[in-house]
Amino acid sequence: MRQAKRLKSVRYDIRGPVLRRAQEMEAAGHRILKLNLGNPAPWGLATPGPIVADVVQNLVEAQGYSDARGIYSARVAVAQRYQNLGVTDVQPDDVLLGNGVSELIMMVLQALLDSGDEVLVPSPDYPLWTAAVNLCGGQAVHYRCDESAGWQPDLEHLASRITERTRALVVINPNNPTGAVYSEQALLGMIELARRHGLMIFADEIYDRIVYDGATHHTLAALAPDVPVVSMGGLSKVYRAAGFRSGWLATSGFTGTDTDYLNGLQLLANLRVCPNVPAQHAIQTALGGYQSIDELIRPGGRLLEQRDHAWREVVSIPGVDCVKPEGALYLFARLDPAVHKIHDDEKLVIDLLEQQHLLISHGSGFNIDTPDHLRMVFLAPTDVLDDAIGRIRTFLSTYRQ
Ligand code: PLP
């Protein structure tokens, strides 16, 4: 049986051939060190106890379907969170819960796009955005983020990519894979372009509380009260509960004429009946309670130490540099083409996997057009990071393509 032709334009390489090769090797009995996924809990960064307790306590009550938008108490908590962040017009009915941000990304695009409509997506990006635009029949048009400027978005390039078919702008901040935290000036520049060209903004802010060195995360919607913004977040990263599959969106800046889009979104929410109900019970406690993520990112905190350690070690490898990430969970390192002449970065990570039993991700899997970047997750403890980076150092010292 053949697959739908539509899928031919859909790529999700970070779970593609490289991962399949790792699975084959594991099936053959090899132990693989995996630093390819932003999945905190398996690295001892467990979901905070009160959040788990809430799900357990509500399990008996959570046997039936919920409202298609999600349970009211969780939507109130999300609305209040955005209000506190300065997005003053968000009400519980502007909030929609989902089985992770991933499901919501599919829904917000499905509700918007007709065949050939264009969406501005950062390069590099979290590749679900590009894949989902294409899956919905749209066209992902990439705008450059500038590595020499700490991976801030290149506003001139972004402006040059806008056409009559452009419907929306995706902003991932803090960014996966680069770890950039966008300046207020960059955000205001993007908002102004959206305002001028009548674009909706999708603000993927799933890493909003994971910022280092006192960096400030600016909630995009708070800077754009008059622009339709869909802000998105969830439990997977900040609350280390990726397996719960729980996320939210909040719409703001929508006016009377935008209700058609919002009705479409509601229709899609109805079609999927409701998100996983037990996991919805975690949201109120997560958002309202003590924010234990702060302990991990402050001086002496585990995530901050791991970021510093991994970055120091990676940039000490000859021919490797890396913008120090200000947020999120990843190093996006660059191989200097003068030292490492790489033509195929996917082959490089497969060769690394086969020779060193280490799994990381190739940069072109994140929609950049040069084969010279690698993404590594720094969720593991420092001794494991040392081991991994040592393997990369050994591998690169002799690797030729
Ligand atoms: N958005 C970004 C930028 C991500 O990095 C991820 C997961 O890695 C997601 C969305 C999806 O998260 P969820 O687990 O909520 O589906």
Residues whose N, C-alpha, C, O or C-beta is under 5 A from the ligand:
A	BS01	PLP	G38 N99 G100 V101 S102 Y126 I172 N176 D204 I206 G234 S236 A242 S246 G247
